Amino acid sequence: MATAVFWTITAMSFEVASKNIGSLAVNMIRLVLAFIFLSIFNLVARGYILPVDATTHAWVWLSVSGLVGFVFGDYFLFKAFAAINARIAMLVMTLVPPITAVIGWLILGESMSMLEILGMVLTVSGIAMAIFSRKGEGNNRKVRLSYPVRGILYALGGAIGQAVGLVLSKYGMGEYNAFAATQIRIIAGLIGFGLIILALNKGHIVKKAFKSRKGMIGTGIGSVFGPFLGVSFSLIAVKYAATGVASTIMAIVPILIIPPAVIYFRQKVSWLEILGAFISVGGVTLFFV
């Protein structure tokens, strides 16, 4: 539950940051900050400033997880924050458990029960209720997207990255310390984004970001509650509970984020969007009952 609260704060903070300094700069800066936080924490708590006690297995699979989850998944998720908003982006992220189930069915040959299929239908239906609306008058009323297509696609890319990254994290971490495991993932993410920035010659964007007070405050708050506390607590969750159960608890963010979105961001949220959020989260729970 703590993870869900952390992710809610993170989503709102990074929405502000992404709209002010861009997703690429936010991703790089927040990973640097998270790495510093984790290094200090691990030095105090474990006596290691770096995860030098991790096995080769942990380094390999947690690094791959970091590249998939942070570089691919979070890059698109943050672009979704800027293109639409955190509330709708996080609603699309409820697709993470269904996508994980589909990946297991396609690649690992795992079976899917009728309850899981029903859960997938409910999740997709809930998201559809929130992002589609009927516009026009009389016989000319047509169902249309209420938000930009590219924003929805960005959020979908983020969901795919998170789903794959979470599975790889559980496999790579095993019994290893969750905070040290997060540090490995962040190191991989830093390397990945560093190479992207060098390849695209975007270093000036990161440098310019420090001039935006609003963007840096959002990035700072999001870094504490996201890649530091949020990711670490999510790994603790998947360590002591089934991945699906942990994913379900973390999936309630679209519901938790509604009140602050209305209060702080002054967003107009329709009853249909609220109902869609509850239906979508309800569909996720059917995967793990």
Sequence and secondary structure as in RCSB ss.txt:
>XXXX:A:sequence
MATAVFWTITAMSFEVASKNIGSLAVNMIRLVLAFIFLSIFNLVARGYILPVDATTHAWVWLSVSGLVGFVFGDY
FLFKAFAAINARIAMLVMTLVPPITAVIGWLILGESMSMLEILGMVLTVSGIAMAIFSRKGEGNNRKVRLSYPVR
GILYALGGAIGQAVGLVLSKYGMGEYNAFAATQIRIIAGLIGFGLIILALNKGHIVKKAFKSRKGMIGTGIGSVF
GPFLGVSFSLIAVKYAATGVASTIMAIVPILIIPPAVIYFRQKVSWLEILGAFISVGGVTLFFV
>XXXX:A:secstr
 HHHHHHHHHHHHHHHHHHHH HHHHHHHHHHHHHHHHHHHHHHHHS SS TT  HHHHHHHHHHHIIIIIIIIH
HHHHHHHHS HHHHHHHGGGHHHHHHHHHHHHS     HHHHHHHHHHHHHHHHHHEEEESSGGG EEEESS HH
HHHHHHHHHHHHHHHHHHHHHHHTTS HHHHHHHHHHHHHHHHHHHHHHHT HHHHHHHTT HHHHHHHHHHHII
IIIHHHHHHHHHHHHS HHHHHHHHTTHHHHTHHHHHHTS     HHHHHHHHHHHHHHHTT  
